[in-house]
Amino acid sequence: MRVAPGFDQFYADNWDAVAGLAYALSGSRIASEDLAQEAFLAAYRRWETIGGYDSPGAWVRRVVANRSVSVFRRRTAEARAIVRLSGGHGPLPELSLEAADVLRAVRRLPRRQAQVVVLHYLQDLPLSEVAVILDRSVETIRTHLRRARKTLAVYLDVPEEET
């Protein structure tokens, strides 16, 4: 298989961050690897175009963010079925209880708010880059982040910081 010039380095440089984003949004290590691979495969297939973008990493992250929505819906339905069939005993969390609680709360947020929280706080990206990835204005990203923080404070029973 021929590798497009520059793609192999792009893949190596971005895999960990993209897989981490996919994990935070999907809640599953297996699903996250699939999401990341699908996003990189989509980039590879169009590398002549994607490789010329100012930020091909933003394009791959956008693919992961968009595809994670359908994975989340499917996993939610599967989780309900497992709990129903197991008599209320679901699978054990892969993370510490505190981390799992936070990620569960993030995944309860509206889709765009969850994406903004994960990209900004877990991926440590500046709001300007989050805006590029999600194809929104920085002000819109700030609004989603502000709303998400308020909702997360309620979900996690944490008092909001005084501003």
N, C-alpha and C positions, 0 to 999 in steps of 0.2 A: 504494500500500500504506500503510495506516494504521500509524503507529508508536505503541506504547503509551506513555503519559506516563511519563517517567523512564527508559525503556529505552535511548534513544539515548545519554544521558549515561552510563548504566551500562556500555553497550557500549564507548564511547570510553575510559572510565576503566579498564576491565579487560582490553581486548583484548590488550595487550602481555604482561601477566603470564600470562593464560590460554594464549595461543599459545606462550609460552616454556615453560610447563609441558608442553603437548602435545608440543613439540619434544623436550624432555628425556626424556620417557617413550617417544616413538615413534621418535626418531632420524631422522626425515625431515621436512624443511621442508614438503613437499607434504602428507604425512599430518597434520602438526601443524595446518596451516591448515584442513584438512577437519575434524579433531577439534574444534578451537576453534569453527568455524562451526556444527557440529552441536550443540555444547553451548549456544551462544548462541541458536540456533534453538529448541532445546527450552525454554530459559528464556523466549524471546519468546512462544512458544505458550501458556505458562502464566504470563505475566508478572503477571496479577492476583494470583496466589498467590505466586509467587517474589519479586516486587517488594516484598511485605510482610514477607519474612523479615528477621531481624536482619542476616544476611550473605548476600545473594543471590550474591555472588562465591564464597563457600564452596560453594554448591550447584552452580554452574557448574564449579568446579574438581573437585568430586566426579564430575560427569558425565564430564569429560575423563579423570580417573584411571581410572574404571571402563571407559570405552570404549577406552582405550589398550591394555588387555590383549588385546583381540581384534585390534587393529591390529598389536601386537607379534607375536602368533602368526602372523598372515598374512605379515608382513614377514620373519619368520624362515624360513618355508617358501619364500617367494619368493627370499630370499638364497641358500638352499641350492640351489635350482634354477638360479639364475644362475651360481653358482660351478661347479656340475656341468656346465652347458652351455658355460661359457667356458673350461673346462680349468683351473680354479683361479684365474682372474683375476677378482676381484669388482670392484664399482664403487669409484671413488676416494672417500675420505672428504671430507665437506664442511667438517670442522673441522680444527684443528691435530691432529697425531698424538696429543699428550698429552691434549687434550680428548676426542678420539674414544675413546681408551683408557679414560678415566674413565667416559664415558657408556656404553660397551660393558659395562664392569664393573658399573655401576649396573643396567643392563638384565638382567644375569645374576642379580641378586638375586631372591629371592622377590617376587612382585608387590607386596605391601603394604610390604615394606622399601624397594623401589625408589621407591614413591610417597612414602613418608616422607622419604627422602633428597632427592628432587627438590623436594618442597614446602618442606622446612626449609632446605636448603643453597642450592639454585639459585633458589628463589622467595623466600628470606630471610623465611620466615614463622615466627612463634613456634610452639612446640609446641602451645600451646593452640588456635591457629587450625588447625593441621594436624589436631588431634583433632576439631575441628568439621567440617572438610572431609571427613575419612574416617569420621566418625561412630564414633569410638573414644574411650576415655578417654585422658587425657594420659599416664598411667602405661603404658598399652599402647603408645602412640606412642614413649615413651622406650625401652621394651623393643625395639621394632622398630629404632629408631635405633642402639641399642647393638649389637644383633646385626648390623645392616648394616655398621657401622664395622669390626667384627671381620672380617667376610667380605671387605669391600673391601680391608682391609689385606693379606689373603692374596692376593686376586685381583691387586692392584697391586704386590705384593711390597714393601710399605711397613711398617716396624715400627710397631706400635700405640704411641700416646703413653702415657707413664707417667701413671697417675692418682694 
